Amino acid sequence: MVRVRFAPSPTGPLHIGGVRTALYNYLLARKLGGTLILRIEDTDQTRFVAGAEAYIIESLRWLGIEFDEGQGVGGPHAPYRQSERLQIYGQYAQKLIDEGKAYYAFDTADELDAMRERMQNAGVDPAYNGITRLQMKNSLTLPASQVQEMLQNKAAHVIRVKVPLKEEIRFKDAVRDWVTVHSSALDDKVLMKSDGMPTYHLANIVDDHLMEITHVIRGEEWLPSAPLHVLLYRLFGWDAPQFAHLPLLLKPEGNGKLSKRDGDLGDFPVFPLQWQDPTTGKIARGFREDGYLPEALTNFLAFLGWNPGTEQELFSVQELIEAFSLDRIHRAGARFDVAKAKWYNQQYLKHKSDADLAQFVAHPDALKIVRLMKDRVTFPAEMLTDAPFLTTAPTDYEKAVAETKWNDDAKKVIAGFVANLNAHHGEFSAEAAKEILGASAEQAGIKQGRILQALRLAVTGLGHGPDLMLTMEILGKTETIQRLERALTHL
Ligand code: GLU
């Protein structure tokens, strides 16, 4: 039974890389008929940000990533917020202590600094490890009676893992293949902090074990922690899950990790939803508010670090689920190509129903505007912003077009067209406009095609644009006539 989890820390808005991690977990769970769990890793109180958890949940809901168990859903392993599971971690830390696999350390910050300085002076990388632990103040070096006394007196202390000497730690990552690290390269990481809170490492592996997680799919930034995690599983006597570390998301130019600053510089969002920082009040833009459709963003993100091995680029969520597999995830970092994200949005926009898109257009003729504009825009809001002439009559006329196309023939046909429009009393539609224009051109003995651009210029001020007959229908007969008359006198 496959069980995977997305385990964000509520330290701010969810970065788009985190969204991709959630998506890959979701795709694998659905593909293999498994269970997807949402666990909130909030044991680092210093980095806690109000509203971040709600933001994470809303982001994933917007994208259709549904959890089977976890925070906000419930399930057999509740609670799913680590801050509500503190007792559990204490018990497991104690178990390692009892078995001699972890120890109490009483070193003060000054003592730790002094140790680091000594090592640096000796030309070695400072670390609290198999060698240095013997020179420090901990339950390995102090007499047992003194340790008992200090614990009873509640002397400040942490619990550290006792990394075994001379052991090889090996695991097979689904993306990176075999990873081998010698235990001498690890330090005796803190498992329980002096405030009684577990560190990420302890809470993370205890929960993955208790929640019966089979696959840990997470960002590459956690790869350096994985050997420690594998070691902790070994010390507890548990089977480690299968790991898959996802490639980094790179800057649009391809070198270096994608950051929020890249978004500011490149004028694109790096967060799924708009986020207002609770302390500074600053607003960071979101893909949703920028007009990205959730299905387009999903398709785009799926391809950032994975491909199906075919030429096909457009995948519904169902198709992604069918095609997805861990062994097609790339090792190399994935360049965050915003142009591609826009392309996806355009594709998905085209395929949406007119009625769906009409919801984005605040205008009484929303449906007609959708028909007019949907094939021409990248974002829904552009259906109005890219056609300002639908709401405002032109005051300027494109000069180059006016010079070449606004001639006597054009004026003659347009004057006749105005007269015929005035005489028309039926319903005014694109078809009617087309017929009346045809008749007007014929009366003038001029080919309609020769004056069309001039007509467009008179109606919109522009030389190019969407379907002109439909544009006139949306404007209505009165407005169309007014614009034509104004052009005839002003141009
Ligand atoms: N809480 C970690 C994070 O915020 C989870 C890492 C993991 O998946 O193990 O990314």
Residues whose N, C-alpha, C, O or C-beta is under 5 A from the ligand:
A	BS01	LIG	A7 P8 S9 E41 I217 R218
